[in-house]
Amino acid sequence: MKNKSFLKYLISDIFKFKTEPDGIGIHESEGGLVLDLHIAVTFGTNIPAVAESIRSKVQFAVTEKTGIPVLKVNIYVDDIVD
């Protein structure tokens, strides 16, 4: 498996984070990766739509750039901000 720091950097780059967030977990599973992403959303946001968009974008980008299949992307909403 590629270096976990590289994968965290890649995910951070997808969403243009200025620093590497602590809210990214990467777990190696049989046949690929399982990613855990912890996010905050704005009050009134359509959470299921945002989560599905993130899931799809991350899964595609990580698999395309690393060649490692992403089996699952778990999205955790940790905060709702005003």
C-alpha positions in Angstrom: 0.0 0.0 0.0 1.1 3.5 -0.7 2.2 5.7 2.3 -0.8 6.7 4.4 0.5 10.3 4.6 0.5 10.5 0.8 -3.1 9.3 0.7 -4.2 11.8 3.3 -2.4 14.5 1.3 -4.2 13.4 -1.9 -7.6 13.5 -0.2 -6.8 16.9 1.3 -5.8 18.1 -2.2 -9.1 16.9 -3.7 -11.0 19.3 -1.4 -8.3 22.0 -1.3 -7.6 21.9 2.4 -4.9 24.3 3.4 -3.4 21.8 5.9 -3.7 18.1 6.3 -6.9 17.4 8.3 -7.0 15.0 11.2 -10.4 13.9 10.1 -9.2 11.3 7.6 -8.8 7.7 8.5 -7.3 5.1 6.1 -7.6 1.4 6.7 -6.3 -1.4 4.5 -8.8 -4.1 3.9 -8.7 -7.3 1.8 -8.9 -6.1 -1.7 -8.6 -2.3 -1.2 -9.0 0.6 1.2 -11.7 1.8 3.6 -11.7 5.5 4.2 -13.2 7.4 7.1 -13.9 11.1 6.6 -15.1 13.4 9.4 -16.7 16.6 8.1 -18.6 19.7 9.3 -21.5 21.0 7.3 -23.4 24.3 7.3 -26.9 24.3 8.9 -29.5 23.7 6.3 -27.2 21.6 4.0 -28.7 18.6 2.4 -26.5 16.2 4.3 -27.2 13.0 2.3 -26.5 14.8 -1.0 -23.2 16.2 0.3 -22.1 12.9 1.8 -22.8 11.1 -1.5 -21.0 13.7 -3.5 -17.9 13.5 -1.3 -18.1 9.7 -1.3 -18.2 9.5 -5.1 -15.5 12.1 -5.7 -13.0 10.7 -3.1 -13.6 7.1 -4.2 -13.0 7.9 -7.9 -10.0 10.2 -7.3 -8.1 8.0 -4.9 -8.6 4.9 -7.0 -7.6 6.7 -10.2 -4.5 8.3 -8.8 -3.2 5.3 -6.7 -4.6 2.3 -8.6 -5.8 0.9 -5.3 -9.5 0.2 -5.1 -11.5 2.1 -2.5 -14.0 -0.3 -1.2 -15.9 2.0 1.1 -15.9 5.7 2.1 -17.5 6.3 5.5 -18.7 9.9 6.0 -19.2 11.1 9.6 -20.8 14.5 10.2 -19.1 15.7 13.4 -20.5 19.2 13.4 -23.2 21.5 12.0 -22.2 25.1 11.9 -24.2 28.3 11.4 
